[in-house]
Amino acid sequence: MRHYELLFVLKPTLTEEEVKAKFDFIKDIMEKNGCQIKSIDDMGVRKLAYEIQKFERGHYFVIYYQAEPAAIAEILRNLRLTEEVIRFLNVKYENKREIANWEKLASGKKAKKEEAPAKEEKSEAPAEEAKSE
């Protein structure tokens, strides 16, 4: 089984019951196609980067799951046919490094950025030079 991440955005005009019903519908489709759902992240209503179908906001969901490649086509087909889904993105994690990152994301831990300490060291050096002048 391969590792995947599915992000989809529902219309903001849906009530809480309709959002839950559509989410359960998508989750059922995934489970019927043999997906093993590792974790679900309900990100709530957020502002979109740009208008999609005249909507400025959307209800975001992220699902981390494992599935056979044959099941993906059916899942994506159903997402395209569901009118309440205004945008979706399915990401496949392939190599060991990506899969390790997927495991961290699926367990809820944030990935550490290795570049952040290096930037801090660089920013401290000019400040010391300015003091000595």
Backbone torsions as a table, in degrees:
resi	resn	phi	psi	omega
1	MET	NA	143.5	179.7
2	ARG	-100.6	161.9	-177.3
3	HIS	-99.0	134.2	-178.6
4	TYR	-137.5	159.3	172.8
5	GLU	-131.0	128.1	179.0
6	LEU	-117.6	121.7	174.0
7	LEU	-113.4	129.9	174.4
8	PHE	-139.2	153.8	-176.2
9	VAL	-120.6	126.2	177.0
10	LEU	-98.3	157.5	178.6
11	LYS	-59.3	140.8	-179.2
12	PRO	-76.4	-11.1	-177.9
13	THR	-80.8	-6.6	-179.1
14	LEU	-74.9	144.8	174.9
15	THR	-76.3	169.8	-179.5
16	GLU	-59.2	-39.4	179.8
17	GLU	-66.0	-40.5	179.6
18	GLU	-68.1	-38.6	177.8
19	VAL	-62.6	-46.1	179.7
20	LYS	-63.2	-41.1	179.8
21	ALA	-63.5	-44.0	-179.8
22	LYS	-68.0	-39.4	177.4
23	PHE	-63.4	-44.5	178.5
24	ASP	-63.1	-35.9	177.6
25	PHE	-61.9	-47.0	-179.8
26	ILE	-66.9	-40.6	178.3
27	LYS	-63.0	-40.9	178.1
28	ASP	-63.4	-40.7	178.0
29	ILE	-60.2	-43.3	-179.5
30	MET	-64.5	-44.6	-178.9
31	GLU	-67.3	-36.0	178.0
32	LYS	-65.8	-27.8	179.9
33	ASN	-91.6	12.5	173.0
34	GLY	85.9	18.5	178.7
35	CYS	-78.6	142.0	173.6
36	GLN	-105.7	106.8	-177.1
37	ILE	-80.0	122.2	-178.6
38	LYS	-87.6	-46.8	178.0
39	SER	-157.4	159.3	-178.8
40	ILE	-130.0	133.6	178.8
41	ASP	-122.8	110.1	176.0
42	ASP	-89.8	105.3	-175.1
43	MET	-86.6	-7.5	177.3
44	GLY	80.1	-168.0	-179.0
45	VAL	-83.9	127.8	-179.8
46	ARG	-135.2	161.2	177.5
47	LYS	-77.6	135.6	177.0
48	LEU	-79.5	155.4	178.8
49	ALA	-67.8	-30.9	177.9
50	TYR	-152.1	163.0	-178.2
51	GLU	-65.9	136.6	173.8
52	ILE	-128.4	119.4	-178.3
53	GLN	52.7	40.3	179.6
54	LYS	65.9	18.5	175.5
55	PHE	-103.8	137.3	176.8
56	GLU	-101.6	-13.2	-179.7
57	ARG	-130.0	166.0	177.9
58	GLY	-160.6	156.5	178.5
59	HIS	-95.1	114.3	-174.0
60	TYR	-93.1	140.2	172.5
61	PHE	-134.4	142.3	173.3
62	VAL	-127.6	130.2	179.4
63	ILE	-123.5	126.5	174.3
64	TYR	-101.2	125.6	-175.0
65	TYR	-150.4	166.1	174.7
66	GLN	-118.3	139.0	-178.2
67	ALA	-157.0	162.8	171.7
68	GLU	-79.0	147.7	-178.3
69	PRO	-57.9	-29.6	-179.3
70	ALA	-66.3	-26.8	-177.7
71	ALA	-76.6	-22.3	-174.7
72	ILE	-63.5	-41.1	-178.6
73	ALA	-59.7	-41.0	179.8
74	GLU	-68.6	-39.9	179.0
75	ILE	-63.6	-47.6	-179.2
76	LEU	-66.2	-35.3	177.3
77	ARG	-61.6	-43.9	179.4
78	ASN	-67.7	-35.4	177.1
79	LEU	-65.6	-38.6	178.2
80	ARG	-65.7	-34.7	-177.1
81	LEU	-81.4	-19.2	-179.2
82	THR	-78.8	115.2	-175.3
83	GLU	-67.8	-27.3	-177.5
84	GLU	-74.7	-16.6	177.3
85	VAL	-86.9	114.9	-177.9
86	ILE	-92.4	-20.2	177.2
87	ARG	-162.0	146.1	175.3
88	PHE	-146.9	158.9	179.0
89	LEU	-146.4	126.4	178.6
90	ASN	-114.3	125.4	-177.0
91	VAL	-117.3	132.9	177.1
92	LYS	-102.7	132.1	176.9
93	TYR	-100.1	122.5	-171.5
94	GLU	-108.7	-57.9	-172.6
95	ASN	-84.7	173.1	-175.1
96	LYS	-60.9	-38.7	-179.0
97	ARG	-65.0	-44.5	178.8
98	GLU	-65.7	-39.6	-179.9
99	ILE	-66.4	-37.3	176.9
100	ALA	-64.0	-40.2	177.0
101	ASN	-66.2	-38.3	177.6
102	TRP	-61.0	-42.4	179.2
103	GLU	-60.6	-41.8	178.9
104	LYS	-65.1	-45.1	-179.4
105	LEU	-64.8	-41.3	-178.2
106	ALA	-68.3	-30.3	179.4
107	SER	-84.1	-6.2	176.0
108	GLY	96.9	-0.4	179.1
109	LYS	-86.5	141.3	177.5
110	LYS	-78.6	141.9	176.9
111	ALA	-73.4	135.0	-180.0
112	LYS	-77.6	139.1	176.7
113	LYS	-94.0	120.6	-177.6
114	GLU	-79.5	-19.5	-176.5
115	GLU	-80.6	-19.9	-175.5
116	ALA	-61.0	-47.0	179.6
117	PRO	-63.6	-35.3	-179.9
118	ALA	-63.5	-38.5	179.3
119	LYS	-67.1	-36.1	179.9
120	GLU	-65.1	-40.6	179.4
121	GLU	-63.1	-40.6	-179.6
122	LYS	-67.0	-37.6	-177.4
123	SER	-72.4	-24.8	179.3
124	GLU	-75.1	-34.4	-176.2
125	ALA	-61.2	-49.4	179.9
126	PRO	-63.5	-31.2	-179.9
127	ALA	-66.0	-39.1	179.1
128	GLU	-68.6	-37.3	178.5
129	GLU	-65.6	-38.5	-178.8
130	ALA	-65.9	-35.1	180.0
131	LYS	-68.1	-37.0	-176.6
132	SER	-74.3	-19.7	-180.0
133	GLU	-80.4	NA	NA
